[in-house]
Amino acid sequence: MFDSVRVRLTFWYVGVLALFFVVLSVATYFIFWRSTLQRTDNDLSELSDAFLTTLRAELRDSTGPDALKLAAEAAIVEHRFRDHVFAVLGPPGGILISSEDFPSEEPVPRGLFSSTSFHRLIEASFSSSSEKHLGSVKGHGSGYRGLVRRFTALGETYTLVILRSLRPQQQMLDGVAGTFAWVIPIAILLASVGGYFLARKSLAPVVAMSNQAEHISAANLHERLRVNNKKDELGHLAASFNQLLERVDQSFERQRQFMSDASHELRTPVAILRGESEVALSKSSRPAEEYRDSLRVLHAEAQRLTRIVEDLFTLTRADAGQYPLEPRDFYLDELLHECAHATRTLALSKQISVACEVSEELPIRGDEGLLRRMILNLLDNAIKYTPGGGRVAVTCHRADSEYELSVTDTGPGIPPDLQARIFERFFRGDNARTCAANDGGGAGLGLSIARWIAQAHQGRLVLARSDSGGSTFTAFLPALVSAPSSEVAQTR
């Protein structure tokens, strides 16, 4: 039962509400009790003042040895109220006159003035330094609230005791407690029903999202959760989940595309290897030159297959963050000249000129091997898609805190509708594929790897220009603030 969030929320809500009601009822009961006790004490104090005023007035009109008793009798008669008991104690401490001496519809409880709590009240008043002393007399039903006051009359000190029954106050407090006793359970019951309804209503969108999410799999990742209110927390949760689904869908789509393109690229060299080997094995005896031709084809396709596998392995390690960089200080201008010189042989076979237009020193800190691979990929791509008699130029200069390394060719350019996808893995336009088939081209991974290398060095690679006059790829790399160490400089 407690596995349900709705049930737990309802129990928490009802528990907190019940605790609040209990604290509220206890506090209210205590406030009522204190208020009634304070009001009773005030009434007793005012009644004692009125009683003594009447007694002194009667003493002025009375004479004889029983004058005080007669005056007290008159005062008791005049101030005799329901639930009140009077007693006047003489100097020796005995009761001179009390409400027991008068007939009443509500007689004084038997043994009230002889009870232990009554005597304790009198003794406490004698030990008190104040003129008035308030206390309680327990037993005899709900008990009494008593006031003991000493006064002087006819040259003697007497004690006035007024007791007020606490029965009306107790009845009122019992009524308050009884009201709480049936109001609180009803309120808690209604709160539990309402809390469960509100919890169920509030969590209904979550249940709906859960049910909908259960039906989303790799086959229908395009589906999204319904967002009823984008401004509340549940709407934000649904929107965040939809964003997660979008990222997962894009990841799955890239993976599917990657596997499809990889299968396509690997299928061609494997088919050539298989076909050429079958041709070579189809006859028991063939001229040696034919075997050499077959081996040359097998070797070329094996090299192409090796390049594809190595590129895939590089991208896989890069995506997993398992390709550690080995940074060191060196000169970028030297690396550019070396790469341009390394590609001249490939360019000469197509009668393409390669120019490295870098004259200033360009100190940099990075992984020299990876940056060499990025530059060679850009040069290889430029030579591959530049027609015979064309020109490839490498330039690099410092702009503020970074280097702008550009490789420009005089090829036919990239169609505008394909430029946004030029860095995608395995992506090649139709013309590029035709050219690659003729030139033994790659698998469309060179630019992807080059861009990753630039990003791994906190830089970026962009297609700066591409039109009928050629294309320019520019890599922005962070420049070294100071020149390399003397040991590196001496190797120049």
Secondary structure, 3 states (H helix, E strand, C coil): CCCCHHHHHHHHHHHHHHHHHHHHHHHHHHHHHHHHHHHHHHHHHHHHHHHHHHHHHHHHHCCCCCHHHHHHHHHHHHCCCCCEEEEEECCCCCEEEEHHHCCCCCCCCCCCCCCHHHHHHHHHHHHCCCCEEEEEECCCCCCEEEEEEEEEECCEEEEEEEEEECHHHHHHHHHHHHHHHHHHHHHHHHHHHHHHHHHHHHHHHHHHHHHHHHCCCHHHCCCCCCCCCCCCHHHHHHHHHHHHHHHHHHHHHHHHHHHHHHHHHHHHHHHHHHHHHHHHHCCCCCCHHHHHHHHHHHHHHHHHHHHHHHHHHHHHHHHCCCCCCCCEEEEHHHHHHHHHHHCHHHHHCCCCEEEEECCCCCEEEECHHHHHHHHHHHHHHHHHCCCCCCEEEEEEEEECCEEEEEEEECCCCCCHHHHHHCCCCCCCCHHHHHHHHHHCCCCCCHHHHHHHHHHHCCCEEEEEEEECCEEEEEEEEECCCCCCCHHHHHCC
